[in-house]
Amino acid sequence: MPGALDIAGNRLESDDMALIIQKFGGTSVADVDRIKQAAFRTQAEVNAGHQVVVVVSAMAGVTNALVEYTDQMGALADAREYDVVVSSGEQSNAGLMALALQNLGIQARSWLGWQIPIWTDNVHGKARISGINTENIVSRLEVGEVAVVPGFQGMGTNNRLTTLGRGGSDLTAVALAGALRADRCDIYTDVDGIYTSDPRIVTRARKMDRITYEEMLEMASLGAKVLQTRSVELAMNQNVRLQVRSSFVEDLGTFVVSEEEIMEQQIVSGISHSRDEAKVTLLQVSDRPGVAAGIFGPLAESSVNVDMIVQNVSEDGKTTDLTFTVGQSELETAVTVLREKQSDIGFGDIVADANLVKVSVVGVGMRSHAGVAQTMFTALAEKGINIKVITTSEIKVSVLIDAEYTELALRALHTAYGLDEDND
């Protein structure tokens, strides 16, 4: 097993003690054998002289099964009990990982969220971390003990167990890394790093050595599933150094770092896509002050998250057509809410389309280079792909296209921006 690595990927000497957070995802701890294999990763860091905190997810598929159990109980009346049930997968894995480490001769102890404690607000099911008491864990780390923490859980101000939402184990790991001022936070998963695009679709996609926090945040929010969006945001705010790496191979992963740590940045670093897109168009919307608030206010109250928004003058020149996107699971709610408010808002009809995909190009190099969007539009036009909606930010350009063109668009853009593996 390799020794610890600094942020540049260099080996740390055994006398350079570091504090390392290791987070193992569901596939990395999917059964007892994999938990034992993950424990060897921790043993390597301990043998190299480092202090280690391990954060574990539930076994792959367990959380889904637990959610299904709660659904089978009927209408959910108490979210506090839901959190107790769905957090139990991480809790059992924390105990199993501690046992695996003990069997390797390593001092280890599990620490549940309430024992540390990891403080959160009281929003059960999607709580936000408000603080972490590190005193007890630090004292045990100093005597050579490994702390094993179940991800995804904390304790609210009412002393009830809370959960952090899907992907919350990433958030636990990053929050602990920030609170403990860890030297590095390694996210172990079933992929060996962050790629320039989805390698299952773009066969010439390359694994990146480094990516900036901002780029990773954009890619995570735009469909890349390697890291939870909230965890990337917290890592950026806390300046936590991340490495995404595989539990199953020895190679270095991808380091997520500040922009200043990358000497020369490519214009575009990656191409991402999201299939969870649905388009809603309101036809002949009244052109008057306050109409946008009348549309998006009720949607917000119904917890419908709106993404891309475009407004155009209607054919009659007196009204406007307003188009926006929502998640596919929220499409029915959005249409129902707007139908109920149709007379108040003042529009002619609703047209909905769920057979769409959002494709985005991302790169901090866009800030200092012109023509990035034009390259995208030209590459898609050459393939006969029609763009339905466009949105931009300082470091990304996103377009909405028909889902049937997903693979063609990703491959064309990957080539157009010089990201193919044989372009090095």
C-alpha positions as CSV (number, residue, x, y, z in Angstrom):
1,M,0.0,0.0,0.0
2,P,1.3,3.5,-0.7
3,G,2.1,6.0,2.0
4,A,0.5,9.4,2.4
5,L,0.6,12.0,-0.3
6,D,0.8,15.8,-0.1
7,I,-1.5,17.9,-2.2
8,A,0.9,17.9,-5.1
9,G,0.9,14.1,-5.1
10,N,4.3,13.8,-3.5
11,R,5.1,11.1,-1.0
12,L,5.2,12.4,2.6
13,E,8.2,11.1,4.6
14,S,7.2,9.0,7.5
15,D,8.3,11.6,10.0
16,D,6.1,14.3,8.4
17,M,3.0,13.5,10.4
18,A,-0.2,14.6,8.8
19,L,-3.9,14.5,9.7
20,I,-5.8,12.8,7.0
21,I,-9.6,12.3,6.6
22,Q,-10.6,9.2,4.6
23,K,-14.1,8.9,3.4
24,F,-15.3,5.6,1.9
25,G,-18.4,5.6,-0.2
26,G,-21.1,3.0,-0.4
27,T,-19.4,0.9,-3.1
28,S,-16.1,1.0,-1.2
29,V,-17.8,-0.5,1.9
30,A,-20.5,-2.5,0.2
31,D,-19.9,-5.7,2.2
32,V,-17.6,-7.1,4.9
33,D,-14.8,-8.0,2.5
34,R,-14.7,-4.5,1.1
35,I,-14.7,-3.0,4.5
36,K,-11.7,-5.1,5.3
37,Q,-10.0,-3.9,2.1
38,A,-10.8,-0.3,3.0
39,A,-9.2,-0.9,6.4
40,F,-5.9,-1.6,4.7
41,R,-6.0,1.9,3.2
42,T,-6.3,3.3,6.7
43,Q,-3.5,0.9,8.0
44,A,-1.1,2.3,5.3
45,E,-1.6,5.9,6.6
46,V,-1.3,4.8,10.2
47,N,1.9,2.9,9.5
48,A,3.3,6.0,7.7
49,G,2.9,7.9,11.0
50,H,-0.3,9.8,10.3
51,Q,-3.3,10.6,12.3
52,V,-6.5,9.4,10.6
53,V,-10.2,10.0,10.8
54,V,-12.3,7.6,8.7
55,V,-15.8,8.5,7.5
56,V,-18.0,5.7,6.2
57,S,-21.2,5.6,4.1
58,A,-23.8,2.9,4.4
59,M,-23.3,-0.3,2.3
60,A,-24.4,0.4,-1.3
61,G,-28.2,0.1,-1.6
62,V,-28.8,0.0,2.1
63,T,-30.1,3.6,2.5
64,N,-32.5,3.1,-0.4
65,A,-33.8,0.0,1.3
66,L,-34.2,1.9,4.6
67,V,-36.1,4.6,2.9
68,E,-38.4,2.0,1.3
69,Y,-39.1,0.6,4.8
70,T,-40.2,4.0,6.0
71,D,-42.4,4.4,3.0
72,Q,-44.1,1.0,3.8
73,M,-45.1,2.3,7.2
74,G,-47.6,4.7,5.5
75,A,-47.8,8.4,5.5
76,L,-44.7,9.9,7.1
77,A,-45.8,11.9,10.1
78,D,-42.5,12.4,12.0
79,A,-39.3,13.2,10.1
80,R,-37.3,12.7,13.3
81,E,-38.0,9.0,13.2
82,Y,-37.3,8.9,9.4
83,D,-33.8,10.2,10.3
84,V,-33.3,7.5,12.9
85,V,-34.1,4.8,10.4
86,V,-32.2,5.9,7.4
87,S,-29.0,6.8,9.3
88,S,-28.6,3.3,10.7
89,G,-26.7,2.0,7.7
90,E,-23.8,4.4,8.3
91,Q,-23.9,3.6,12.0
92,S,-23.4,-0.2,11.5
93,N,-20.6,0.4,9.0
94,A,-18.8,2.6,11.5
95,G,-18.8,-0.2,14.0
96,L,-17.7,-2.8,11.4
97,M,-14.8,-0.5,10.2
98,A,-13.6,0.0,13.8
99,L,-13.6,-3.8,14.2
100,A,-11.8,-4.3,11.0
101,L,-9.1,-1.9,12.1
102,Q,-8.8,-3.5,15.5
103,N,-8.3,-6.9,13.8
104,L,-5.3,-5.3,12.0
105,G,-3.8,-4.3,15.4
106,I,-4.9,-0.6,15.1
107,Q,-6.4,1.3,17.9
108,A,-9.8,2.4,16.6
109,R,-13.1,3.6,18.0
110,S,-16.4,4.6,16.3
111,W,-17.9,8.0,17.1
112,L,-21.6,8.6,16.2
113,G,-22.7,12.1,15.2
114,W,-24.2,12.8,18.6
115,Q,-21.1,11.6,20.5
116,I,-18.7,14.0,18.9
117,P,-21.0,16.0,18.5
118,I,-21.6,17.3,15.0
119,W,-24.2,20.0,15.6
120,T,-26.8,20.8,12.9
121,D,-30.0,22.8,12.6
122,N,-33.3,20.9,13.1
123,V,-34.3,20.5,9.4
124,H,-34.6,16.7,9.4
125,G,-33.7,14.9,6.2
126,K,-31.5,17.8,4.9
127,A,-29.9,19.4,8.0
128,R,-27.1,21.8,7.7
129,I,-24.0,21.5,9.9
130,S,-23.6,24.5,12.3
131,G,-20.5,23.3,14.3
132,I,-18.3,20.4,15.4
133,N,-16.8,19.8,18.8
134,T,-13.4,18.4,18.1
135,E,-12.0,18.2,21.6
136,N,-12.6,14.6,22.3
137,I,-11.6,13.3,18.9
138,V,-8.4,15.3,19.0
139,S,-7.4,13.9,22.4
140,R,-7.8,10.3,21.0
141,L,-6.0,11.1,17.8
142,E,-3.0,12.4,19.8
143,V,-2.6,8.9,21.5
144,G,-2.7,7.2,18.1
145,E,-6.3,6.1,18.0
146,V,-8.2,6.1,14.7
147,A,-11.7,7.8,14.8
148,V,-14.3,6.1,12.7
149,V,-17.3,8.4,12.0
150,P,-20.6,7.5,10.3
151,G,-21.3,10.0,7.6
152,F,-24.6,11.6,6.9
153,Q,-25.7,12.3,10.5
154,G,-25.5,14.9,13.2
155,M,-27.5,16.2,16.1
156,G,-29.9,19.1,16.1
157,T,-30.3,21.7,18.8
158,N,-33.3,19.6,20.2
159,N,-30.8,16.8,20.8
160,R,-32.4,14.6,18.1
161,L,-30.4,12.8,15.5
162,T,-30.5,14.5,12.1
163,T,-29.4,13.5,8.6
164,L,-27.7,15.7,6.0
165,G,-29.4,14.7,2.8
166,R,-28.2,12.4,0.0
167,G,-24.5,12.4,-0.4
168,G,-24.2,13.7,3.1
169,S,-21.2,11.5,4.0
170,D,-19.0,13.7,1.7
171,L,-20.3,16.7,3.7
172,T,-19.4,15.0,7.0
173,A,-15.9,14.3,5.8
174,V,-15.2,17.8,4.5
175,A,-16.7,19.4,7.6
176,L,-14.5,17.3,9.9
177,A,-11.5,18.1,7.7
178,G,-12.2,21.8,8.1
179,A,-12.9,21.7,11.8
180,L,-9.8,19.6,12.5
181,R,-7.7,21.5,10.0
182,A,-6.7,18.3,8.3
183,D,-3.9,18.2,5.8
184,R,-6.0,16.4,3.3
185,C,-9.4,14.8,2.8
186,D,-9.4,11.7,0.6
187,I,-12.8,10.7,-1.0
188,Y,-12.6,7.0,-1.9
189,T,-15.1,5.9,-4.4
190,D,-15.5,3.5,-7.4
191,V,-13.9,5.8,-9.9
192,D,-10.3,6.8,-10.0
193,G,-10.7,10.5,-10.3
194,I,-12.5,13.4,-12.0
195,Y,-12.7,13.0,-15.8
196,T,-13.0,15.7,-18.5
197,S,-16.4,14.1,-19.3
198,D,-18.3,10.9,-18.5
199,P,-15.9,8.2,-19.7
200,R,-18.8,5.8,-20.2
201,I,-20.0,8.0,-23.0
202,V,-16.8,9.8,-24.2
203,T,-14.2,7.1,-24.5
204,R,-11.4,9.6,-25.1
205,A,-12.1,11.4,-21.8
206,R,-9.0,12.0,-19.6
207,K,-8.6,11.8,-15.9
208,M,-7.6,15.2,-14.6
209,D,-4.7,15.6,-12.2
210,R,-6.2,18.7,-10.7
211,I,-9.4,20.7,-10.9
212,T,-10.3,24.0,-9.1
213,Y,-13.0,24.2,-6.4
214,E,-15.1,26.4,-8.7
215,E,-14.9,24.1,-11.6
216,M,-15.7,21.1,-9.4
217,L,-18.6,23.0,-7.9
218,E,-20.0,23.8,-11.3
219,M,-19.5,20.2,-12.6
220,A,-21.1,18.7,-9.5
221,S,-24.1,21.0,-9.8
222,L,-24.4,20.3,-13.5
223,G,-24.6,16.5,-13.3
224,A,-21.2,15.1,-12.3
225,K,-22.0,12.7,-9.5
226,V,-18.6,12.1,-8.0
227,L,-18.9,14.7,-5.2
228,Q,-21.9,16.1,-3.5
229,T,-22.4,19.8,-4.4
230,R,-22.7,21.0,-0.8
231,S,-19.4,19.3,0.2
232,V,-17.5,21.0,-2.7
233,E,-18.9,24.4,-1.6
234,L,-17.8,23.8,2.0
235,A,-14.4,22.6,0.9
236,M,-13.9,25.8,-1.1
237,N,-15.1,28.0,1.8
238,Q,-12.9,26.1,4.3
239,N,-9.9,25.6,1.9
240,V,-10.1,21.8,2.5
241,R,-7.8,20.0,0.2
242,L,-9.6,17.1,-1.5
243,Q,-8.5,14.1,-3.4
244,V,-11.0,11.9,-5.3
245,R,-9.5,8.5,-5.7
246,S,-10.5,4.8,-6.2
247,S,-10.7,2.3,-3.5
248,F,-9.7,-0.5,-5.9
249,V,-6.5,0.8,-7.6
250,E,-3.3,2.3,-6.3
251,D,-3.1,5.2,-8.7
252,L,-3.3,8.8,-7.6
253,G,-6.7,10.4,-8.0
254,T,-7.7,14.0,-8.9
255,F,-6.9,16.8,-6.5
256,V,-9.5,19.5,-5.9
257,V,-7.5,22.7,-5.1
258,S,-7.7,26.5,-5.2
259,E,-7.1,28.2,-8.6
260,E,-3.8,29.6,-7.4
261,E,-2.4,26.1,-7.1
262,I,-2.8,25.3,-10.8
263,M,0.1,26.9,-12.7
264,E,-1.5,26.9,-16.2
265,Q,-5.3,26.5,-16.6
266,Q,-7.0,25.2,-19.7
267,I,-9.7,27.3,-21.1
268,V,-12.2,24.5,-20.7
269,S,-11.5,21.8,-18.2
270,G,-14.6,19.5,-18.6
271,I,-17.9,18.8,-20.3
272,S,-20.7,17.7,-18.1
273,H,-24.3,16.8,-18.6
274,S,-27.5,16.3,-16.7
275,R,-30.5,14.2,-17.8
276,D,-32.6,15.5,-14.9
277,E,-34.0,18.4,-16.9
278,A,-37.5,19.4,-17.9
279,K,-38.6,22.5,-19.8
280,V,-41.7,24.5,-19.0
281,T,-42.8,27.3,-21.4
282,L,-45.6,29.7,-20.5
283,L,-47.2,31.2,-23.7
284,Q,-48.5,34.7,-24.0
285,V,-47.6,35.9,-20.5
286,S,-48.9,39.3,-19.5
287,D,-46.1,41.9,-20.0
288,R,-46.5,43.8,-16.8
289,P,-44.4,44.5,-13.6
290,G,-44.6,41.7,-11.0
291,V,-45.5,38.9,-13.3
292,A,-42.2,37.1,-12.8
293,A,-42.8,37.2,-9.0
294,G,-46.2,35.8,-9.6
295,I,-44.8,32.9,-11.5
296,F,-41.7,32.0,-9.5
297,G,-43.0,32.9,-6.0
298,P,-45.6,30.0,-6.0
299,L,-43.0,27.6,-7.4
300,A,-40.6,28.5,-4.6
301,E,-43.3,28.0,-2.0
302,S,-43.9,24.5,-3.4
303,S,-40.1,23.8,-3.2
304,V,-39.7,23.6,-7.0
305,N,-36.2,24.6,-7.9
306,V,-36.0,26.6,-11.1
307,D,-32.8,26.7,-13.1
308,M,-32.4,28.2,-16.6
309,I,-34.8,31.0,-17.5
310,V,-35.4,32.7,-20.9
311,Q,-38.0,35.3,-21.8
312,N,-38.9,36.2,-25.4
313,V,-41.5,38.5,-27.0
314,S,-44.5,36.6,-28.2
315,E,-45.6,36.5,-31.9
316,D,-48.3,39.1,-31.2
317,G,-45.6,41.6,-29.9
318,K,-47.8,42.4,-26.9
319,T,-47.1,39.5,-24.5
320,T,-44.0,37.4,-23.8
321,D,-43.2,33.7,-23.8
322,L,-41.3,32.6,-20.7
323,T,-39.3,29.4,-20.6
324,F,-37.6,27.8,-17.6
325,T,-36.2,24.4,-16.5
326,V,-36.9,22.3,-13.4
327,G,-35.9,18.8,-12.3
328,Q,-37.9,16.0,-14.0
329,S,-39.3,14.9,-10.7
330,E,-40.7,18.4,-10.1
331,L,-42.3,18.9,-13.5
332,E,-45.7,17.7,-12.5
333,T,-45.8,19.9,-9.4
334,A,-44.6,22.9,-11.4
335,V,-47.3,22.5,-14.0
336,T,-50.0,21.9,-11.4
337,V,-49.0,25.0,-9.4
338,L,-49.0,27.2,-12.4
339,R,-52.3,25.9,-13.7
340,E,-53.9,26.9,-10.4
341,K,-52.4,30.4,-10.7
342,Q,-53.1,30.8,-14.4
343,S,-55.8,33.5,-14.0
344,D,-53.8,35.4,-11.4
345,I,-50.6,35.3,-13.5
346,G,-52.2,35.9,-16.9
347,F,-50.9,33.5,-19.6
348,G,-52.3,31.5,-22.4
349,D,-51.0,28.0,-22.1
350,I,-48.3,25.8,-20.7
351,V,-46.0,23.6,-22.9
352,A,-43.9,21.0,-21.0
353,D,-41.1,18.8,-22.3
354,A,-39.1,16.3,-20.2
355,N,-37.1,14.6,-23.0
356,L,-34.1,17.0,-22.7
357,V,-30.6,17.1,-21.4
358,K,-28.4,20.0,-20.3
359,V,-24.9,20.0,-21.6
360,S,-22.3,22.4,-20.1
361,V,-18.7,23.3,-20.7
362,V,-16.8,24.4,-17.6
363,G,-13.4,26.1,-17.1
364,V,-12.0,29.0,-15.1
365,G,-9.9,29.8,-18.2
366,M,-13.1,31.3,-19.7
367,R,-12.6,34.4,-17.7
368,S,-9.6,35.5,-19.8
369,H,-10.5,34.0,-23.2
370,A,-13.1,35.0,-25.8
371,G,-15.0,32.8,-28.2
372,V,-15.7,29.9,-25.8
373,A,-19.5,30.0,-26.4
374,Q,-19.0,30.4,-30.2
375,T,-16.9,27.2,-30.3
376,M,-19.7,25.4,-28.5
377,F,-22.4,26.7,-30.8
378,T,-20.4,25.9,-33.9
379,A,-19.6,22.4,-32.9
380,L,-23.2,21.6,-32.1
381,A,-24.4,23.2,-35.4
382,E,-22.0,21.1,-37.4
383,K,-23.7,18.0,-35.9
384,G,-27.2,19.3,-36.6
385,I,-28.0,19.7,-33.0
386,N,-30.6,22.4,-32.2
387,I,-30.1,24.5,-29.0
388,K,-33.3,25.2,-27.1
389,V,-32.1,27.3,-24.2
390,I,-28.7,28.9,-23.4
391,T,-27.4,30.1,-20.0
392,T,-23.9,31.3,-19.0
393,S,-21.9,32.2,-16.0
394,E,-18.3,33.4,-15.6
395,I,-16.9,29.9,-15.9
396,K,-19.6,27.9,-17.7
397,V,-21.8,27.8,-20.8
398,S,-24.9,25.5,-20.6
399,V,-27.3,24.6,-23.4
400,L,-30.5,22.5,-23.4
401,I,-30.9,20.0,-26.2
402,D,-33.0,17.0,-27.1
403,A,-31.9,14.0,-25.1
404,E,-31.4,11.9,-28.2
405,Y,-28.3,14.0,-29.1
406,T,-26.6,13.6,-25.7
407,E,-23.7,11.3,-26.8
408,L,-23.1,13.1,-30.1
409,A,-23.0,16.5,-28.3
410,L,-20.6,15.4,-25.6
411,R,-18.2,13.8,-28.0
412,A,-18.3,16.7,-30.4
413,L,-17.6,19.3,-27.7
414,H,-14.9,17.2,-26.1
415,T,-13.0,17.2,-29.4
416,A,-13.8,20.8,-30.2
417,Y,-12.1,22.0,-27.0
418,G,-9.1,19.8,-27.4
419,L,-9.8,17.5,-24.5
420,D,-9.5,14.2,-26.2
421,E,-6.9,11.9,-24.6
422,D,-4.7,11.8,-27.8
423,N,-4.5,15.6,-27.9
424,D,-1.8,15.7,-25.2
